[in-house]
Amino acid sequence: MSITDEPIQTIEQAKRYYIAMGCRHFNIDRENLDRRDEYFALKISRETELEWRQEEIGNRITAFPFQHPRSEEPIFSREMGLAYSGLADMAAKTYDAYDTYVRENLSRLLALTACLYTVILPHQITLVINSIVGDSGSVLHGGILECAYNTGNVDLARNFAEYAKLFILRADENAKADPDGIPIHPQRVDSLVHVLDAMKVDSNMSFSESVRREVDAVNFNAYVNAAKQGNIESMYRLGIRYKSGNGCDKDLTQSKYWLKRASGAGLALANRELEELEDEIQLSEATK
């Protein structure tokens, strides 16, 4: 019998269910309506839930799978990354105004992150990055970084940001050394830069600048490929890129070519850009 099939009649059953649902009311509300009603009928206090969660976080940290239970070698699976992701959800993403434990949890998670960096395998790194950076639609992306920042502890947020960068750099190094290696997708790295910009906690601006250059180059190449296949929007975007030198060398001739292609295909936005481009070309020639 699964945990969602077992009726909740006692406090102990409620505790098991609460933990199985990641210690989140969000999950309880959506998993099973019968279990939800049974759980809330017991009128469990917020303080009790916090105690349960703290106990479970401690248990998960103690039992964190740095090694396979039947081996002295580090495990060769996604288990560490998945375990970290689940722990991050519980320790960082369930905080609210009543949670007096959030800073303690994040400090414990930071110590675990430091240990994880020394042993995690390349193909698990993306899971850790996603947990730290987050992937929601909010400005701060809803990850551990946002949680740390919202506690008012900027140093804690900065420390997680530094580990995020270390994981990214390690993934890139592994990808260069191993043909089958998996680098972190540039857009994910770009998300980290957006978060750092919003928080103003990045002490190493060269990292942000290098990420922007890499993302711009990736986007530029994507526009080139799509424009050559006849995508009108990409023709327009490529013309804009060549005009500004964003992700490529500035080339007004190429900009004019692609904007004309987009205009000829019926994209009205390209007409205005072409007019501005002609003015820029004339000014450039006049100053030669």
N, C-alpha and C positions, 0 to 999 in steps of 0.2 A: 504494500500500500504506500503510495507516495504521500508526501507531507500535505499536499493540497486535498487529498482524499480523506484524510483523518480528521474527524470532527474535533473542534477545539472546545473542551469542556473544563480544563483545569489551567491553572497558571503555568505549570510546567509545559503543557502542550502549547500554550500561547507563546512561551519563550522560544521553544523550538521553531515555531512557525515564524516568529518575528526575525529570528536569525536566518532562517531559510530564505526569507524575503529580503535579505541584505540589510536588515534593520531599517527599512524605509517604508513609511506609510504609502508612498507613491506606488510601490510594488504591491503592497497589501490591498490597496484600493482596486487594483486592476487584475490581479491573478485569479481570484475565485470569490464570487460575491457571497456565497454561503460562509466561507471561512472568514471573510472580512467582517460580516455581521456578527459571527460568533466571537471573533477576536475583540471587537470594540464593545461587545456586550459585557465583557469582563471588566471594563473601565480601568484599565491598567494605567497607572500614572506615568507622566513623562519622566519623572525621576527614575522609576523602575526600568523603563526602556533604556535610558541612558546607562544605567548600571549594566544591563544585559549587553549593550553594545560595547561598552568598555571591556567587559570580560571577554567577549568574542574577539575583539581586536587584539587583546593580549594573547589569546590562544592562537590566533592566526600568525602573529609575529613570531611567537615561540616555535610554532610548527612550520614556519615558512620553508618551502622545499628548495633550499639551496643545493641539496644533494638528493639523489634518488634513494629511497628508503632501503633498497637492496644493493647499493653500490657506494663506494667511497668517492666515485667520480661525480663531477657536476652533471646534472641531468641534461639529456639531449632531446628536449621536447619544448613545447610551448608552455610547460607547466609554470615556470617561474614568471613569465610575462603575464599569464592569466591570473596567477595568484596575486601578483602585484596590482593588477587592474581591479580585481575584486576587493582587495584591501583598501585601495584608494577610494573606491566608491563608498565603502563603509566609513572610512576614517575622515574623508575630506568632503564628500558630496552630500552628507546627511546633516550637516550642521544647521542650526537655526538660532534664533535669538535666545533660546533657553539652554543652549549647549555650552556648558562651562568647560568642556573637555577638548574643544577643537584644537587649541594651540598645543596641548599635550599630545594629541593624536598626530598632528602634523610634525611635531618634533621627532616623535618615534618613527614616523614614516620617512622623514629625512635621513635618519640614521640607517634605516633599512635600505634606502635608495643608495647611500654611500657604499654599503656592503654589496648590493646588487651589481653595482657598476663593475666591480672586480671579477665577477663570475658569469654574468649573463652572456648567453650566446647570441651571435649576430641576428639570427632570424627572430629573436624575441624582443629586440630593442624597440620596434615600432609600437608594441603594446604599451611599453613604459612611457614612450614619448607621448602617445595619445592620452594617457592618464594624466601626465603632468600638464600638458598644454591644453587639453580639452578639445571638444569638437562641436560645441553648441553654437547657436547663431548669435550669441551675445558678444559684446565688444571684447570681453575678457575670455571668451570661449568656454567657460564653465569647468575648467580642470582644477588640478591641485593648486596651480598658480593663482587662480582667481580666489580660491578659498583662503589661501595663505595671505593674499593681499587684503582681503576683506576683514581679516582679523586685526588689521592695523599693524601687523608685524612685517615691515618692509624687508628686514634682513632675512626673514624666513622665506619670503617670496623670492628674494634675490638668490638665495642659496638653491632653491629648487630650479630657478632659471639657469643657474650655472651648471647644474647637473644635466638639465635638458640639453644644453649646448654640448656638454661632454659626450652624452649619448649619441647625439647627432654626428659629431666629429668622428666618433669611434665607428659608427655605422658606415660613414663615408670611407674611412680608411680600410675597413674590412671589404667593402665593395670594390675598391681599387686593387686590393691584394688577391681577391678571389673572384674569378669570372662569374661565379654563381651567386656572389654576394648581393645583398639587397640594400641599396642606399635609402635613406629616408626621402620620401617624395618631397620635392621642392615646395609644393603648396603647403605641406604640413609644417615645414620649416618657416615658411612665410607667416603662418598663423602664429608661431612663437614670436616672431619679430613684431607682429601687430600687438600682441599682448604686452611685450616689453615696452613698446612705444606708449601704449595706453597707461601702463603702470609707472613708466619712467624709472625703471629699476635696472636698466642695462648699463653696466659700467664699461662695457667693451663695444663701442659703437662700430668698430671694424667688423665685428661679427654680423651685425645687422646690415651693414653696407654690402658685405660679400654675399649675404643671403639674397638681398634685393637684386643684385647683379645676376645671380644664378637664376632666380625666378624669372626675371625679365628675359634672360636668354632662352629659357625653356618656353615661355609664352611666345616669344618671337618666332622660334622654330616651328611651333604649332601653327601660328598664323601663316607662315610661309607654306607649309605643307597643305593647309586647307585652302589657301588662296590659289595655289597651283591646280587644285582640284575643282576650282570654280566657285568656291564659297564667297558670296558677295560681301558679307559682313567681315570676313577675314581679309579680303582685299582692302577694305576701308581701314581696318585696324592696322594692317601692315603699312599702309600709306602713312598713317599717323605715327607709327613707330619709326619709320625712316625719317620722318620730318623732325622728330624730337631726339632721335638717337637713343631711344629707350630699348635696351636689349640688343642694340646693333650700332654700327657706325652710322652717323648722320649722313644721309644721302638724299638730297632734294630731288635729284633726277629719278631715283627709284620711287620716292614718295609721290611724285607727280604721275609716274606710270601707273601705280596701283590705285591712286585716287581717281584717275581717269577711267580705269577699268571698272571701279565700283560705281562711278557716276554713270558710265555708259550702260551699266546693268540696271540702272534705275534707282540707285540709292541717293536720295536727296541730300543727306548729310554730307556726302562727299563733295557736292557742289560748293558749299560754303568753305570747306577746307581747301579746295582748289583755289578759290579766290584769295584766301589768306596766303596760300603757298606762293602764288604768282607774285604777290606783293613782296614776300620774303626773298624770292629769287631775284626780283628786280633790285631790291635794296642790296643784296649780296653782290650783284654784278656792278652796281654803282660804286661800291666801296673798294673794288679791286684796284 
